[in-house]
């Protein structure tokens, strides 16, 4: 199997909706391919972070149109339905976050007065961290410059270890007309990737796998960070060739969106080439085997990797509880010398399913400079799938809304607009003691099949039972204790494999539902 085929089905694999043969093919590929393992575990961590609500996400309104266009594009050609597509909740906020984590435009607040405050503070800390790397000989300060058609690109710094390589850059429009950033999926080529990176024969492979927008105080200057897989050699050169840069948008008030792609695919062409020197610095690797149990399910931490740029916790768990299936388990934090480090969303590596064990690598902020002799791993929330199937008929020709009842809760099909795609609006009642949080479901047509995408909104409910509209209070999520998301509003798009025929739903099938449980267990791990 090729990487692009595996990655196209990773969401369906994580949802458990693929057939047995396809599932086995993906699992065999993941065991052998580091790139796809990292992609899968990045998705796992994004899902976990979104569902547990450990981050306060604010997505500026002025780039939602572009984000939704990108979301729509990613769903074209899907052959299977996506029940409980967890990356799309709260009126597209999570869908935006998922894309923006990888496109480098995600912003999160953590007690700051505004997104701009957070962005400035985050960039300042990033700059201080890079300077610390360089002072301690763990990074290189560069000034590699290339200019084409009035646009100057400068590679400013590089930091590399056994986990990743971080490349920092600036783009200046000397004509003072626009801001441009590097789009690592288009217009960028690593000329020596076949020689200096371990990979399988796949035309879509690139060692550059992430991007982050940094705050820039200068007009017409964009600052960013590129993340790459570690080189196979301890020392070498990354040969970067750029043929176009992506145009960024600016909001009227010049706030956060100064560093956001405009979503229209506007590019500026030119030619910029760099030979970036890289020297990897070794990580500290501790192979251990410490565990506990969650709901009768064993949880084992196998390895802790502490590198200059990140700390990776490798752990696995197995479902031994027949009544509910653990979909994911998130580690909330790592305590070292009385201080805490937290997960870095959207990054990770390793993992897969072997002999009933689900393995994952959780990436945290670095503990490299703390020199810990022991750590305390604080466990966070776990999501469980409970199978409780039900099938309900729908008649689009009859008056709407049409209401069904599931586990004592009313679900209403409010509108159906048949087309390409077919658009459905569905709402769920939120009773004070609703048994489930989110549904696993799909619509079916006369042939019993179809694909779907679901944008959700709903309410957060905290430990005390207080409820908050998700789309209006998402930025407050850190104020609440043990918040859980309950879906209530759905905007659904349905399509068929046959592009000539619209999807006409005749029923909805509910496979079961998800619930979240929070834990305060701690795993103590000696590192000597």
N, C-alpha and C positions, 0 to 999 in steps of 0.2 A: 504494500500500500504506500501511496505517496503522502507526504506530510499535509499537502493542501486538502486531500480527501479526508484524512483523519480529523484535521482541525475544523472542517466544515460540519462534522457530526459530533464535535465534542460536547456541545450543549445537550443534544439528544442523548448522548452517552451518560452524562451526569444525571439527566432526568430519568434514565432507565427505561426509555421508550424504544430502544433499538432491539431488533431480533437477536437471538442467541448467537448466530453466526457472525453478524456484524459486530456485536459486542466483543466476541472473542478476538476478531481481527484487530480491533482497536486496542485491546489490552495487550496483545502480543507486540503491536507496533510501539506502544507507549513504553514498554519495558526496554526496548532497544534504542529509542530515539529521545535524546535529552531535550531537544527543542520542543517536541510535542508534549513531553512530560511537564516542562515549564509552562507551556501554554495552558495545559489542563489545570495545573495547580494555581495558576494565576486566576483562572475563571473560578475555581473553588473558593479562593480567598475573597474575590470580589463578591460572590454570592453570600459568603459567610458574613462579610462586613456589612453588606446591605441589609441582610435579614436581622442581624443582631443589633444594628443601629449604634455601633460603637463610634461612628464618625458623624459629625454635623456637616451635612453637605448643602451648599448653596450653589445653584446653577443660575447664572445671570440670564434674565429673561430674553435679552436681545440676541442670544445665539441659539435659542431653542429651535428656531426654524431650520437652521443648518443641521443641527444635531438630528432632528426628526427625519430630515432628508437622508442622512447617513444611515439611520436605523432602518428606514424603509428599504434602502439599497441592500442592506445585509440580509434581509429576509426574502429577497427574490430567489426563486428557484428551490426553496426548501420543499422537500418531498414528504416530510412527516409533520404531524401536529406537534406543538410544544405545550403540553399541559403544564400549568403553573410555571410559566416562563418568568423565573424569579428576577431576571435582570431588568424587568420592565414593571416597576411599581410606581405609584405616586405620580401619575400624569406625566410619565416619561422621565422623571428625575433620575431614577435608577438606570434607565437605558442611557441617558445622557452621561451619567457617571461612568458606566461601563466603557463607553466609547472614549470618554475624555481621559480616563486613567491611562489608556494606551495611546491616545493622541496627544497627551500632554497638556490638557486644558482643564483638568479637574481642580476645583478649589474647595477647601473645607475650612470651617471656622472652629475654633476651640476656645471660646471665651473672649474673642475679639469683638470690637464694636462693629466691624464690617468685614466683608470679604477682602477688600483692599488692605485693611490692617493685617489680616492673616497672611495675605500674599507677600506683603513687604517683609513681615517678620520671618516667614518661612524662607524667603530668598536670602535674607541676611544671615540666618542660621546656616543655610547651605553654603554661603560664601565663607563663613567662619570655619565650617567643617573642612572645606577644600583647602583653605589656608593652613589649617592644622595638619592635614595630610602632607602638604608640601614641606612644612617646617620639620616634620618628623621623617622625611625621606620616603613617604608612601605615595607620593604623587609628583607630577611634573608640571611646572609652570611653563606654558608655551606662548608663543606669539606668531602662529602660523597664519599668514594672510594671503588671500587670493581675491582678486577683483575682476568682475566681468560686467560689462554694460552698465557701469555706474553703481553696482551693488558690491560691497565689500563683505566678505565672510572671514571671520577670525576664529581660529581654534585657540582658546585661552588656557585650558588646563585639561589634564587627563589623570585619572586615578584607576588603577587596575589591581585586582586580586584574583583569587581562585574562584570567586563567585561571579564577578561581573567586571566590566570595564565601563567607566563613566567618562564621557567626553563633553566638555563645556565649550560653548561657542557663542558668538555674537554675529548678528547680521545687520549691517548699516546700509540704508539707502542714501547714497551720497547726493542723489537728486532731490532728496527730502520730499518724496511724494507718498510713499507707503511704508508699511512694515512687512517684512518677509521672514518666514521661518522655514526650517528644514522639515520636509515631510519624508520620514524615513521609509515609507512604503512606496513612494513615487518620486522619481527624479534623483534617486540616490543609489549608488553602486559601490560595493566593496570589491575592488579589483582582485585582491589576493585571498578572497574567502575560501576558494577551493583548496588553496595550499595550506592555510594557517588555521582553519577551523575543522573540527571533526564533524562530519555531517553525512547524511545519506544523499544519494543522487536525486535531488529534487530542485527543479528550476525556480521554485518560489522561495528557497531558503535565503535568509539574510541573517548575519550575526547581530545586526542592529534590531532590537526587538522592543524598544520603548522610547518615549520622548516626554520631556517635561518642560513646560513653559515657566520661565523665571521672570520676576518683576524687573522692569527696566525703567529708570527715571528719564532716560534720554528719548527725545522725539526721534522717530524713524530708526530706532535701534531695538532689535529683538534679541533677547537672551534666552538660551535654552540649554537643556541637558539631554544627551543621547545615552541610552543604555545598550550595552552589547554583551553577548556571551563571551566568556573568557577565551583567549586564544589558546591553541593547543600547545604552543611553545611558551616558555617562561619569559621570553623577551622577543620583541619583533616590531613590526610596523603595520599600522592599519592604513591601507591605501584607499582613501575616500575620493570618489568622483561624483560631483553634483552637476546636473544638467538643468535643473529648474528648482525654484523656491516657491513656497506657497504663500499667497497673499493673505494677510491678516486683516481683521476688521477692527474698527474703533467705535465705541459707543459715543453718543453725543457729549456725555460728561467726561469722556476719557478714562473711565474707570476700568474694571477688570478685563473687559473684552479686548483691550489693546493687545492681548497675546493669544487670540483665538482665531483659528482658521475660519474663513467666511463661509465654508460649506458649499460653495458653488464650483469648486474645482479650478479656481483662478490661479494660474502659475506664471512666474516670471522666468524666462529662459536665459541661460548663460552657460558658462563653463568654469567651475571651480575645482581644483584638485589639491589634495593634501596627502603627505606622508606623515602620519602621526606616530611618534615613537611610544612604545608601550613596554612597561616592565611589570610583570605580575608580582604581587607580594603574597606570600603564603598565608593561609588561614590556619587557625588552631582547631583541630578536629578531635572531639571526644566521643568515642564509641561507648555507649552505656546501654543499660536495659532496666529502666525504672518504670513502674506502672501503677495503675489503680483500676477501678471499675466505675462505670457510669451505667445505671439502669441494667445491671447484670452484664454489660458489655465491657470486655477488657480494653484498656487503653495503655499503650506502651510507648515511652520515649526511647528511641534507639540511638539517636546521635545529636550532638550539638556542634555546630560549626560556627566559629567566631572569626570573622574576617574584618579587615579595616572598614569596609563599606556596609556590612550587614551581619546580623546573626541569624542563622537558620536552625530551626528546631525540626527535626525529622521524627515524626510519630505515626503510629498506626492504631487502628481500632477495628474491632470485629463485632458484628451483630449476633449476639447470642440470645436476644429477646425476641420471641416469636410474635409478640403482640404489636410491636411497633419497630419500624426500621429506622436506624439512625442515619440520616442523610448527610450530615456533616457534624463535626465537632470543632469548635474554635477555641484556641488558646488565647486568653484575654491579655496576658502580659507576662513578662519575665522580670523577676525581682533579683537584683544583684547589689550587695552592699547597701541595702536599704533604699535603693533607687529602682525605678521601674522603666522598662522600655516596652514599646507597644508595636503591634503588627504594622508592616508596611503593605498597604493594600495594593493588590494587582501584581505582586511579584512572588516568585517561588520556583521550586524545581523538584524533580524526583516524583515519586508517587506511583499510583496505579493500584490494581487489585490483584492480590496473589493469595491463593488458598483461603479465600474468605476474608482476608485482612484488607482494609482500605488504608492506604498509606498516603501521607501528604507531608510537604515541607512548608512550614510557616516561617515567613521572613519577618524579622524584627529589626528595629534600630540596632546599631552596632554596640557591642559590649567590649570591643577590642581594647580600648584604652582603660577599661575598668580593671582588667586583670583579675576576674572573679575566680575564687577558689571553690565556690558553690553557687548555685542559682536555685530559685524557687519559681516553678512554673505554675501560674494561676490559671485554672481552667475557666473557660467562659461558657457561652450558651451552646446548646446542641439542638439541632432541628430533627424531628422525627416524622416519618411518613406513616400514617395509620391507614391501612386498607379498609375501605368501607364503601363498596361500589353501589351505584344506583344508576338507572337509565330512565330518562324522561323524554317523552315525545314533544315535538314542537310543530305547529302548523302555521307557516308564514302567511297563508291565505286568510287566516282568522284574525280577529281584532286583537290588537296588542294594547297593554302589556299582557303577557301570559305568565302566571306564577306557578312555581313548583315549591315543594317543601323538602328540605334535606336536614336531617338531624334536628328537627324542630325549628329550623330557621328558614324564612321565606327568601326565595331567589326569583327575581323578576326579569323576564326578557322584555325590555322596554321598547326596542325598535329593531327592525331588520330591514336593511336596504340592500337588496340583491344587486350585485354588480361584479366588477373585476377590480378590486376584491369586493366581496360582500362584507358590509359593515353591520356589526351588531352592538347594541348597547345593553349591558346587563348590570343589574344592581343586586346587592345582597343586604338583607336586614342585619343589623348588629344588635343582638339582644345582650343584656347585661352579663349573661353567663353563656355566651356562644361557645360551643364545644371546640370548634375549629378556628384556625387563623386564616389559612389560605387553602383553596381547593386545587386538586389535581383533576383536570377535566379536559374534555375535547368535544367539539361539535361534530356530528356526522351527517352525511347526505344519504341519498338513496343507495349509493354504492358502499356506504359504510366507511368512507375515508375522507381525507382532506387535510389541509395544513392551516395553521392559525398563528396569529401574533396577538398579544394581549398587553395593552397599556392599562395599568391599575392605579387606582387611588384608594384611600381608605382612612383608617384611624389608627393612631398609636394608643395603646392602653398600658399604663404603668402598673407597678406592683400593687398600688393602692386602688386600682380600678378606674382611675381618672382617664378620660379619653381626650384625644387631641386630633383634629383634622390633619392628616399627614401632609397634604400639599401646602397647608398654611403654617404649619409648625415644625417642619422638618429641621429647621435650623436650631431648634430648642432641644434636640433629642438628648444631649448630654445632661440636661437638667433633670431627667427622669430616671428613676431606678427601675431597671429591668423592663424596658419598653418592648412591647411585642406589636407587630404590625398585623392588623385585621383588614383584609381587602373588602371593599364595599362597592366600588364603581369600576366597571370594565368597559374599555373601548376595544372591540375585537375586530380583526380583519381575517376573513376566511377565503381560501382559494383552493383550486383543484390542480391536479397534474395536467389536465387538459386546459390549455390557455384559452381555448375557444369557448368553453362552457363556464358560466358562473357557478359558484358554490351555493346551493340551496339547502340550508339546514333543515333537517326533519327531526332532530333530536340532540340532546346533550347527554353525554355519559360522564359521570363522576367516578373516578377510580378510588379516591380517598382524599385525605387532607393532611396538612402539615401543622405541627404544633412545636413550640419552642420551650425548652426548659433551661433555666440558668443554674449554674453550679458555683460553689465557692471552695471546691477542693484544690489542694496544692500538692504538687509533686516536687519533693526536695531532691536535688541532683548534685552530688559532689563532682568536682571537676579536677581532682588531684589524682 
